Amino acid sequence: MKKYILSLMFFGALAGITSSCEDMLDKGNDYVIYADGQELNNPGDTVTSVLGILNKLQAIAVRTNLLGELRADLVTVRNNANSDLKDIASFEISDENKYNAPRDYYAVINNCNFFLERADSTAGNTNRNEKYFEAEIAQVHSIRAWTYLQMVLVYGRVPFVDKPVLTKLQSDAQYPMYELDDICDYFINDLKPYYGRKYPEYVGIGGDIDPKLCFYPTQIVMGDLYLWKAAKNHDKEAAKQAAKCYYDYIVWDLNGKRKMVTSNRRAYWTENDLFWNRYSFPSYSMQFTPSGGWGANGQEFVTAIPMDSAAADGYYNELRTLYNTQYQTALVEASIEPSKVIRDLSKAQTYVGYGVNNGQRKIVTVTADNFTDEEIADGYLGDLRFYAAYSQRTTKYNSDEVDLQFIYKHQGQHVGIYRSAQIYLRMAEALNYAGYPRFAKQILTMGLSNTVIQNMVQPYYTTAADSAFIQYFDFNNIDFLPYAAAYSEVKNEYGIRTAPADFTPRSELSSCNMWGIHSRGSGLAFLNEDYAPFHAVDSDRVDNPYPRAKEALVGTRPLKNQYNYPKAPTEVRKPSTWESYPNVVVSQAVYLTLNPQYTTTQYRNYITNDSVGKYQIYISESLPAYVRDTTALYAVYSADLNAYNSRLTDFLTDYDTWYRKAYNSTDFITKEQDDIDQLILTEQALELVFEGNRFYDLMRRAYWYNDNSILANAVGNRDAALTSKLMNRNSWFLKWNNKIGY
């Protein structure tokens, strides 16, 4: 088979909304695996072509991380970094910057286009209704969609080419310029026929990575497309579809993948340490690099780009040297370090957990008072994921003291693209945009199961449409195991849901596989009342104020024992014979008639020598005074109780009106969405720092709220000089040769 050697070099002038691809033919680069009229109709051709596409992805792996991280606020570029990195961080990226190379994206795309045009989609076993290349075709569609999405997020607008460019004539053609909306709409429709298809069954691709980790689930890619469409257009329905797509992957069981859980991996203080307030070394069980079997129980990574093991071999994972100090053969300082923003954000979190010792349990809150300044500098305070992912220490090198930095997320061979916590956080973001902030919050705090959804989500969304949407998400209680085996809300003394009820924890923490994402680093987030209030109250709404003043007036229910009732006389007990022999003691009148010689005094002596007689004196002389005092006190108690009940009724009437109006109010839901969205954005920083997501997470918020300052101010916290520049949306994107970008 003859190979055509192609390169996507865009030298033609942009005219209006189209661009030509002149002189794309460059015989120094083999960007298309097979051409010249050859059909891909046998397994050898198709496998080689797919592997060629995966190989071309290596060229954009490192920049996918750098362009998403260096332009945001969670890392800074050190003085020793090269000029290309410094220019990325300062948004001064020239055409010569080695990370500004759109041809690398088009190398992937052109291979995909060629494969999809030439692959024989009809080849197969008709008797078994089996298509041989169905899985490969689905994956190539998905990889092409993912690549176009990455490119349009980097450049803002790009020439759209959906056919292979193999000739000079084709390279001279005019191609339309697509923006984010166009890319999302096109590829949502393009992926629908291939949604949820199984992966190719490859035995091995080489190296130490499971072949299935090299593929891009159609559900997740479509979820991303819907999520960006939702953010860009403030589109609630697109957000609903995004949430469903992420869920569809979570429960997808093709190719042997088990239900995807958030896992038991976390950074934490042990229960014994919390009980005794001992804070020496936090424990952690995080997975930072792509490895292991795809779909294995507790496997964190979903997709990765496999890289070569050494720089001399080809595409080496440069992130390993940029984020970490190298000192084995020669001292090379790290070029990228965590910023003050992520350090302060991690320290600002409150760690809350159970301290347990010999069956005793108490809630413990870990604050700055528990640590020395040195320990705080090491990352012990607040959310422990920063401590687990980062370390800095001093050592001797050639007789000099040098500082070594290690960021454990970038010490492996391969570049991660998708992982479970990231997908759950994007589902939370989508659910929140869709109007279900209470649903999104449980992903952060407790984790999901049907019990959690039924008790903590469903009661707040009561329309038929809401119920139908929520019921789509089936997190069965067998596969999805959060910390609480039983979990629901209780009512306070006023009858209002306010906090988690008595929940039944699982006997062993190891049996949990669904930790709330915030609980992966900040203890048991569902115990932290400050982190995510269980009852949102917007008291500033003029049209529907929460009846806070009336709630304060209700007070505490009066109790009888608060009124100091006199106790019944205890020196005389009712005799056991009283009921059996009620006439043993005759009355005084009868006694004196029968014994005229006796006096009243003698009668009293008579009855006081008998227990029944003593009780008769008690009920005739002592009890009336007691009853008299009790009646007076009961009148006071009754009046107080009636007043309390009246105030409570008055408050609950207003509360019921407020509640029904609030949860049927778009403004109220929006306020609750804004609060939860800030928690999600914070969580995306804490969980995903150093992974190349931050700039795009900020960009989606700027789109959703139509407020450029959200991104500009955040990046300005790292470099104040960038704030005003980033208020112009065009400055968010790279340009290349005046032909791509704005």
Summary of the structure (lengths in Angstrom):
residues: 742
radius of gyration: 35.7
end to end distance: 40.5
largest distance: 144.4
contacts: 2361
relative contact order: 0.11
helix: 48%
strand: 13%
